[in-house]
C-alpha cells in the first residue's frame, strides 16, 4: 500500500515546515477506539489535540526552545477500519513502516486513539533498533486477553512486553491483583526508551477514567531526563471534555524528540 492509501490528510498540527523525508519529528494520528470498554470517543483524540494545539498554545517553551525551529512534518491520520481490529492493526504497522521507509531517522510521535495502537507502532520500530518501553498509565494494560481479545486496549502493555521484555509501567492505580502484581514486578528500564502516555494518568477526559491523578508536572519531570526513540499520547477523549494539558504535553514531546 502506498502513502495515499494508508493516510488521510487532516487539520495538521502546524503548517508543514519541511517534507517527510527531511523531518526530524513526524506526527501521525491513529483515530481508533473499537476495543474501548467504557466511553467511546478516543477516535476523535488526534484531531482534537491538533485543533487545541493550534488554538491555545504558543510555540515557545523556556526549557525546550521554539517549535518553529523543529523540522516537523504531520503525515495525517492512518486510514483505520472501525470495528475491524485485525485489519486496522495491519494498517497501523504498514503506516509506520511507510514513514520509516521515507525517513529512517525520523522520531515518530503518535496521537491516539486507544492504547491498543501502541503495540503496532512499537512492533514496526523494533525492527530498526533496540530500546526499552516506558509507559505512564492509570491502568496496567497487562491483561493477556480482555473480552477474549489479545489486541484489546487493556492488553497493550502486555503485547509490548511479549515483544520487548524490558517494560516499565508507572502511575497505575487500579486493576485486578493478578495484573497489579505483574506491574509491580517489572524492573526499571534504561534509556533509550519508547514512551507511551495514557492520558488517564493525569486526566479524567478519557474513555476509562480512574479516580485520583498524578500531577501533570510530576509526570513531565519523570519524562524530561529520558532519551526517547519515539512516543505516543493515547486515550484522550474530547467527547468527555477538553483538557488543554494534552496539547501542552504534545508540544513538549515534539520539542524533546527534536533534540
SERO-4910 file (N, C-alpha, C, O; in steps of 0.05 Angstrom, whole numbers):
BEGIN
 pado doro    nc1    nc2    nc3   cac1   cac2   cac3    cc1    cc2    cc3    oc1    oc2    oc3
  Unk    A     17    -24      0      0      0      0     17     25      0     37     26     14
  Unk    A     10     45    -16     26     70    -16     16     89      5     -4     84     18
  Unk    A     30    112      7     23    131     28     -5    141     26    -19    145     46
  Unk    A    -15    146      2    -42    157     -2    -63    137      8    -85    146     17
  Unk    A    -58    112      5    -77     92     14    -77     88     45    -97     81     57
  Unk    A    -54     94     57    -51     89     85    -59    113    103    -67    110    125
  Unk    A    -56    138     92    -61    162    108    -82    179     95    -85    180     71
  Unk    A    -96    194    112   -114    215    103   -104    241    115    -99    242    139
  Unk    A   -101    262    100    -93    288    110   -115    300    127   -139    295    122
  Unk    A   -108    315    146   -127    327    165   -117    354    173    -97    364    163
  Unk    A   -130    366    193   -121    392    202    -94    389    216    -93    380    239
  Unk    A    -73    396    203    -46    389    212    -39    405    237    -50    426    242
  Unk    A    -21    393    253    -14    405    279     -1    432    276     -3    449    293
  Unk    A     12    437    253     22    463    246     28    462    216     29    441    204
  Unk    A     32    485    204     39    485    176     64    469    172     83    471    187
  Unk    A     64    453    150     88    437    145    113    455    143    114    473    127
  Unk    A    133    449    159    157    464    158    178    450    142    199    462    135
  Unk    A    174    425    135    192    410    118    178    386    107    156    379    116
  Unk    A    190    372     89    179    348     77    182    325     97    197    326    116
  Unk    A    168    303     91    170    279    108    199    269    107    210    261    128
  Unk    A    212    270     84    239    259     82    260    275     98    280    264    107
  Unk    A    254    301    102    273    318    116    267    322    146    282    335    160
  Unk    A    244    312    155    235    318    182    252    303    204    261    281    200
  Unk    A    255    317    226    267    304    250    245    291    266    249    270    278
  Unk    A    221    303    267    198    293    282    175    290    263    168    309    249
  Unk    A    162    267    263    138    262    247    115    256    265    116    238    282
  Unk    A     93    271    262     69    266    277     49    250    260     45    256    236
  Unk    A     37    230    272     16    215    258     -6    209    277     -1    204    301
  Unk    A    -31    209    267    -54    203    284    -65    176    277    -64    167    254
  Unk    A    -76    163    298    -89    137    294   -116    139    308   -118    133    332
  Unk    A   -137    147    294   -164    152    306   -180    127    309   -200    123    295
  Unk    A   -172    109    327   -185     83    330   -193     79    359   -177     84    377
  Unk    A   -217     69    364   -226     63    391   -245     39    392   -263     39    410
  Unk    A   -242     20    374   -262     -2    372   -261    -22    394   -279    -39    396
  Unk    A   -240    -23    411   -240    -42    433   -246    -28    460   -244    -41    481
  Unk    A   -252     -2    459   -258     12    484   -281      0    500   -302     -6    488
  Unk    A   -277     -5    525   -297    -20    541   -315     -1    557   -334    -11    570
  Unk    A   -309     25    558   -326     43    573   -338     65    555   -358     61    543
  Unk    A   -325     89    554   -337    111    539   -322    115    512   -299    123    512
  Unk    A   -336    109    490   -322    112    464   -318    141    458   -331    159    469
  Unk    A   -299    147    440   -294    174    432   -265    181    429   -258    203    420
  Unk    A   -247    163    437   -218    169    434   -210    170    404   -189    180    398
  Unk    A   -227    160    387   -221    163    358   -220    192    350   -207    199    329
  Unk    A   -233    209    365   -233    238    359   -209    253    372   -205    277    368
  Unk    A   -192    238    387   -170    250    400   -149    263    383   -141    285    388
  Unk    A   -140    249    361   -118    261    345   -125    288    334   -109    307    335
  Unk    A   -149    291    322   -157    317    311   -162    338    332   -156    361    328
  Unk    A   -173    329    355   -178    348    377   -152    359    387   -149    383    393
  Unk    A   -132    342    391   -106    351    400    -94    371    381    -83    392    389
  Unk    A    -96    366    355    -85    384    335    -99    411    337    -86    432    336
  Unk    A   -126    411    339   -141    436    340   -134    452    365   -130    476    364
  Unk    A   -133    438    388   -126    452    413    -98    462    413    -92    483    424
  Unk    A    -80    447    400    -52    455    397    -51    482    383    -37    500    391
  Unk    A    -65    483    360    -63    508    344    -78    531    357    -70    554    353
  Unk    A    -99    525    372   -116    546    383   -105    558    409   -107    582    413
  Unk    A    -94    542    426    -89    550    454    -60    553    461    -54    566    482
  Unk    A    -41    542    446    -13    542    454      4    562    439     -1    566    415
  Unk    A     23    574    453     44    588    438     66    568    431     67    546    441
  Unk    A     85    577    414    104    558    403    131    557    419    149    542    411
  Unk    A    133    571    441    158    573    455    156    559    483    136    562    497
  Unk    A    177    545    490    180    534    517    207    543    528    227    539    514
  Unk    A    208    554    552    233    566    562    255    546    566    278    553    565
  Unk    A    248    520    570    269    500    574    276    485    549    298    477    545
  Unk    A    256    482    531    259    464    508    263    479    481    273    468    462
  Unk    A    255    505    480    261    520    456    236    527    440    214    529    452
  Unk    A    239    531    415    219    543    397    210    522    376    226    510    362
  Unk    A    184    518    375    173    499    356    180    505    327    183    487    311
  Unk    A    182    531    321    188    539    293    215    529    284    221    529    260
  Unk    A    232    522    303    259    513    296    260    482    292    280    472    284
  Unk    A    237    469    297    236    440    294    230    432    265    212    444    252
  Unk    A    245    413    255    239    402    228    216    382    232    221    358    238
  Unk    A    192    391    228    168    377    236    150    371    211    147    388    194
  Unk    A    139    347    211    120    340    189     97    325    201    102    305    216
  Unk    A     73    333    196     48    319    204     38    303    180     29    314    161
  Unk    A     41    277    182     34    260    159      4    255    157     -6    244    136
  Unk    A    -12    262    178    -40    258    177    -49    234    194    -34    226    212
  Unk    A    -73    224    189    -84    201    204    -83    175    188    -88    176    163
  Unk    A    -77    154    201    -79    127    188   -108    122    181   -126    128    197
  Unk    A   -112    111    158   -139    104    149   -148     78    163   -144     56    152
  Unk    A   -159     81    187   -167     57    202   -193     46    192   -208     60    178
  Unk    A   -199     22    200   -224      8    193   -239      3    219   -234    -17    232
  Unk    A   -257     21    226   -271     20    251   -286     -7    254   -301    -14    236
  Unk    A   -282    -20    276   -294    -46    281   -278    -69    272   -283    -92    280
  Unk    A   -258    -64    255   -242    -86    245   -214    -84    258   -196    -70    248
  Unk    A   -211    -98    280   -186    -96    296   -162   -107    281   -142    -94    280
  Unk    A   -164   -132    270   -140   -143    256   -131   -126    233   -107   -121    230
  Unk    A   -149   -117    216   -142   -102    192   -131    -75    200   -112    -65    188
  Unk    A   -142    -62    220   -132    -37    229   -104    -40    240    -87    -23    235
  Unk    A    -99    -60    256    -72    -65    266    -52    -69    243    -29    -59    245
  Unk    A    -60    -83    223    -43    -87    200    -36    -60    187    -13    -55    179
  Unk    A    -56    -43    184    -52    -17    172    -34      1    189    -17     16    178
  Unk    A    -37      0    215    -20     16    232      9      8    228     26     25    225
  Unk    A     14    -18    229     41    -28    225     52    -19    198     75     -9    196
  Unk    A     37    -22    176     46    -14    150     50     16    148     69     25    134
  Unk    A     33     31    161     36     60    160     62     70    173     76     87    162
  Unk    A     68     58    196     94     66    209    117     57    193    137     72    190
  Unk    A    116     33    181    137     24    164    141     42    139    163     48    131
  Unk    A    118     52    129    120     70    106    133     96    113    149    107     97
  Unk    A    128    107    136    141    131    146    171    126    148    187    143    139
  Unk    A    179    103    160    207     97    164    221     92    137    245     98    135
  Unk    A    207     82    118    220     78     92    227    105     79    247    107     65
  Unk    A    209    124     83    214    151     72    236    166     88    251    182     77
  Unk    A    236    160    115    255    175    132    263    157    156    250    158    177
  Unk    A    283    140    152    291    121    173    300    133    199    298    120    220
  Unk    A    309    158    199    319    171    223    298    187    238    304    199    259
  Unk    A    274    189    227    253    206    240    245    194    267    244    170    270
  Unk    A    239    212    285    227    204    311    197    209    309    188    231    303
  Unk    A    182    188    313    153    188    309    138    194    335    143    181    355
  Unk    A    119    213    333    101    219    355     73    212    346     62    224    328
  Unk    A     61    192    359     35    182    351     13    193    369     17    193    394
  Unk    A     -9    202    358    -32    212    373    -55    192    370    -64    187    348
  Unk    A    -63    181    393    -86    162    393   -112    177    399   -111    200    406
  Unk    A   -135    163    396   -137    134    395   -132    120    421   -120    130    440
  Unk    A   -142     95    421   -139     78    444   -111     66    446    -95     68    428
  Unk    A   -106     54    470    -79     45    476    -71     20    461    -47     13    460
  Unk    A    -89      6    448    -82    -18    433    -64    -11    409    -49    -29    400
  Unk    A    -64     14    400    -49     21    377    -18     20    382     -3     17    364
  Unk    A    -11     23    407     17     26    414     34      1    405     56      4    395
  Unk    A     23    -22    408     38    -47    402     46    -47    373     69    -55    367
  Unk    A     29    -39    355     36    -40    326     58    -20    320     75    -25    303
  Unk    A     57      4    332     78     24    328    105     13    338    125     15    325
  Unk    A    105      2    362    129     -9    374    140    -32    357    164    -34    352
  Unk    A    122    -49    347    130    -72    331    144    -63    305    163    -75    297
  Unk    A    133    -42    293    146    -31    268    173    -19    274    192    -22    259
  Unk    A    175     -4    297    200      9    304    221    -12    313    245     -7    310
  Unk    A    212    -33    325    230    -53    336    250    -64    316    272    -71    323
  Unk    A    241    -66    291    259    -76    270    282    -57    264    301    -65    251
  Unk    A    279    -33    273    300    -13    267    321    -10    289    341      4    285
  Unk    A    317    -22    312    336    -19    334    325    -28    360    301    -34    363
  Unk    A    342    -29    380    335    -39    406    329    -15    425    342      5    424
  Unk    A    309    -19    441    301      1    461    284    -11    482    274    -33    479
  Unk    A    280      3    504    262     -6    525    235      9    522    232     26    504
  Unk    A    216      2    539    189     13    537    181     24    564    180      9    584
  Unk    A    174     50    565    165     63    589    137     74    585    133     88    566
  Unk    A    119     66    603     91     75    600     81     87    625     86     77    647
  Unk    A     67    110    622     52    123    644     23    117    639     12    123    618
  Unk    A      9    104    659    -18     94    654    -31     89    681    -19     78    699
  Unk    A    -56     98    684    -71     92    708    -79     63    711    -83     52    733
  Unk    A    -81     49    687    -85     20    687    -58      7    680    -40     19    669
  Unk    A    -56    -19    686    -32    -33    679    -32    -41    649    -10    -42    637
  Unk    A    -56    -46    638    -58    -55    610    -41    -80    605    -28    -82    584
  Unk    A    -40    -97    625    -23   -121    623    -40   -147    622    -29   -169    626
  Unk    A    -65   -145    615    -81   -169    611    -71   -184    586    -64   -172    566
  Unk    A    -70   -211    589    -63   -227    565    -86   -227    545    -82   -226    521
  Unk    A   -110   -228    556   -135   -226    539   -155   -209    555   -156   -211    579
  Unk    A   -171   -194    541   -193   -179    553   -217   -180    534   -214   -174    511
  Unk    A   -240   -188    544   -263   -193    527   -256   -212    505   -265   -210    482
  Unk    A   -239   -232    512   -230   -253    493   -213   -242    470   -211   -255    449
  Unk    A   -201   -218    473   -185   -206    452   -156   -202    463   -152   -191    484
  Unk    A   -137   -211    447   -109   -206    455   -100   -178    446    -79   -169    456
  Unk    A   -115   -165    429   -108   -138    419   -127   -117    430   -130    -96    417
  Unk    A   -139   -122    453   -155   -102    467   -137    -80    477   -113    -84    482
  Unk    A   -149    -56    482   -132    -35    494   -124    -41    523   -107    -28    534
  Unk    A   -137    -61    535   -129    -70    562   -105    -88    561    -95    -96    582
  Unk    A    -96    -95    537    -74   -114    534    -50   -101    520    -30   -115    514
  Unk    A    -51    -75    516    -30    -62    500     -2    -65    512     17    -72    497
  Unk    A      1    -61    538     27    -63    550     37    -92    551     61    -98    550
  Unk    A     18   -111    554     25   -140    554     36   -148    527     56   -163    525
  Unk    A     24   -139    505     34   -146    479     62   -134    474     80   -147    463
  Unk    A     66   -110    484     93    -98    482    113   -114    499    136   -118    490
  Unk    A    105   -122    522    122   -138    540    130   -164    527    152   -174    530
  Unk    A    111   -177    512    117   -201    498    139   -197    478    155   -216    472
  Unk    A    140   -174    466    160   -168    445    186   -158    457    207   -168    449
  Unk    A    186   -139    475    210   -125    484    222   -137    509    247   -136    512
  Unk    A    206   -147    527    215   -157    553    221   -134    572    214   -135    595
  Unk    A    236   -114    563    244    -92    580    222    -71    581    221    -53    564
  Unk    A    204    -73    600    180    -57    602    176    -47    630    181    -61    649
  Unk    A    168    -21    632    161    -10    658    136      6    656    132     22    637
  Unk    A    117      3    675     92     18    676     92     35    702     96     24    724
  Unk    A     87     61    699     86     79    722     59     92    724     45     96    704
  Unk    A     51     98    749     26    112    753      1     95    755    -21    106    759
  Unk    A      3     69    753    -21     52    754    -32     52    782    -18     52    802
  Unk    A    -59     52    783    -72     54    809    -98     39    810   -114     42    828
  Unk    A   -103     21    790   -127      5    790   -121    -21    775   -103    -22    759
  Unk    A   -137    -42    781   -133    -67    767   -136    -91    785   -136    -88    810
  Unk    A   -140   -114    774   -142   -139    789   -114   -145    801    -94   -137    790
  Unk    A   -114   -161    822    -89   -168    835    -69   -181    817    -45   -176    818
  Unk    A    -79   -198    799    -61   -212    780    -44   -193    764    -19   -196    763
  Unk    A    -56   -173    751    -41   -154    735    -26   -134    752     -5   -124    744
  Unk    A    -37   -127    775    -23   -109    793      3   -121    802     24   -107    802
  Unk    A      3   -146    809     28   -159    817     48   -160    794     72   -157    799
  Unk    A     38   -165    770     56   -166    747     69   -138    743     93   -136    739
  Unk    A     53   -117    745     63    -90    741     84    -83    762    104    -70    756
  Unk    A     79    -91    787     97    -85    809    124   -100    806    144    -91    816
  Unk    A    123   -123    792    147   -139    789    166   -130    767    188   -139    765
  Unk    A    156   -111    751    173   -102    728    196    -85    738    194    -70    757
  Unk    A    219    -89    725    243    -73    732    242    -46    719    228    -42    699
  Unk    A    258    -27    730    260     -1    718    277     -3    692    298    -16    692
  Unk    A    267      9    671    281      7    645    303     28    643    303     48    658
  Unk    A    321     23    624    342     42    618    338     54    591    325     43    574
  Unk    A    350     77    587    349     91    561    365     76    540    384     61    547
  Unk    A    358     79    515    335     95    505    309     81    508    308     56    510
  Unk    A    287     97    508    261     85    512    241     95    491    243    117    481
  Unk    A    222     77    486    197     85    473    178     94    496    174     78    514
  Unk    A    167    118    494    150    128    515    121    128    506    114    138    485
  Unk    A    104    115    523     75    115    518     61    128    541     65    120    564
  Unk    A     44    148    536     30    162    557      0    159    552    -12    170    534
  Unk    A    -13    144    571    -42    143    571    -51    167    588    -43    171    611
  Unk    A    -68    184    575    -76    209    588    -90    205    615    -90    223    631
  Unk    A   -101    181    619   -115    176    644    -96    178    669   -105    178    691
  Unk    A    -70    178    664    -51    180    686    -54    207    700    -48    210    724
  Unk    A    -62    228    685    -65    255    697    -91    269    692    -95    291    700
  Unk    A   -110    255    678   -135    269    670   -159    249    670   -155    225    668
  Unk    A   -183    261    674   -207    244    672   -221    248    645   -243    238    641
  Unk    A   -209    262    626   -221    266    600   -212    244    581   -199    248    561
  Unk    A   -221    220    589   -212    195    576   -235    176    573   -257    180    584
  Unk    A   -230    153    559   -251    133    556   -256    117    581   -278    108    585
  Unk    A   -235    112    597   -237     96    621   -224    110    644   -202    104    652
  Unk    A   -238    130    656   -226    146    677   -222    130    703   -236    111    709
  Unk    A   -202    139    718   -195    126    744   -193    148    765   -181    169    760
  Unk    A   -204    144    788   -203    164    810   -174    169    818   -158    151    819
  Unk    A   -168    194    824   -141    202    832   -123    205    808   -125    191    788
  Unk    A   -104    225    809    -87    230    786    -59    237    795    -55    248    817
  Unk    A    -40    231    778    -13    242    781    -14    271    773    -29    278    755
  Unk    A      2    287    785      5    315    777     18    316    750     38    302    745
  Unk    A      8    333    732     18    335    705     48    341    705     63    329    690
  Unk    A     57    360    721     85    368    721    102    346    734    126    344    727
  Unk    A     91    330    752    107    307    762    111    286    740    132    274    739
  Unk    A     91    282    724     94    264    701    116    274    683    133    259    674
  Unk    A    115    300    677    135    311    659    163    310    671    182    305    656
  Unk    A    165    314    697    191    312    710    204    285    707    228    282    705
  Unk    A    187    264    706    198    237    701    206    232    672    223    216    667
  Unk    A    193    247    654    199    244    625    224    260    617    240    251    601
  Unk    A    226    283    629    246    303    620    275    292    617    288    298    598
  Unk    A    284    275    636    312    266    633    316    242    614    339    234    610
  Unk    A    294    231    604    296    206    588    306    212    560    302    233    549
  Unk    A    319    191    548    326    192    520    305    177    505    301    153    509
  Unk    A    291    190    486    268    179    473    274    171    444    287    187    429
  Unk    A    265    148    435    267    140    407    241    146    393    241    150    368
  Unk    A    219    147    407    192    154    396    173    156    420    181    149    443
  Unk    A    149    165    415    130    168    437    101    167    426     97    172    402
  Unk    A     82    162    443     54    165    436     39    176    459     47    174    482
  Unk    A     16    189    453     -3    200    472    -30    189    465    -40    194    443
  Unk    A    -42    173    483    -66    158    476    -88    162    497    -83    172    519
  Unk    A   -112    154    489   -136    152    505   -149    179    512   -167    179    529
  Unk    A   -140    201    500   -154    226    504   -181    225    491   -183    217    468
  Unk    A   -202    232    505   -230    231    495   -243    258    496   -254    266    517
  Unk    A   -242    274    474   -253    300    474   -284    300    476   -296    321    481
  Unk    A   -296    277    472   -325    276    475   -333    278    505   -356    285    511
  Unk    A   -315    272    523   -319    274    552   -314    303    561   -328    313    578
  Unk    A   -294    316    548   -288    343    555   -260    350    546   -244    333    538
  Unk    A   -253    376    548   -227    385    539   -207    386    562   -214    394    585
  Unk    A   -182    378    556   -160    381    575   -136    392    559   -123    377    546
  Unk    A   -131    418    562   -111    431    545    -83    421    552    -64    425    537
  Unk    A    -80    407    575    -54    396    582    -45    375    563    -21    370    560
  Unk    A    -63    362    549    -56    341    530    -40    354    507    -20    344    498
  Unk    A    -51    376    496    -37    391    475    -10    402    485     10    402    470
  Unk    A     -9    411    510     16    420    522     37    398    523     60    402    517
  Unk    A     28    374    530     45    351    531     56    345    503     80    339    500
  Unk    A     39    345    483     47    340    456     68    360    447     88    353    434
  Unk    A     64    386    453     83    407    447    111    400    459    131    402    445
  Unk    A    111    394    484    137    388    498    150    363    486    174    362    483
  Unk    A    134    343    479    146    319    467    158    325    439    179    314    433
  Unk    A    144    341    423    156    348    398    183    362    401    202    355    388
  Unk    A    184    380    420    209    395    425    231    376    435    254    377    427
  Unk    A    223    358    454    243    339    465    252    319    444    276    314    443
  Unk    A    235    309    428    242    290    407    261    302    386    276    288    373
  Unk    A    259    328    383    275    342    363    304    346    371    321    353    355
  Unk    A    310    342    397    337    347    407    357    325    399    381    327    406
***
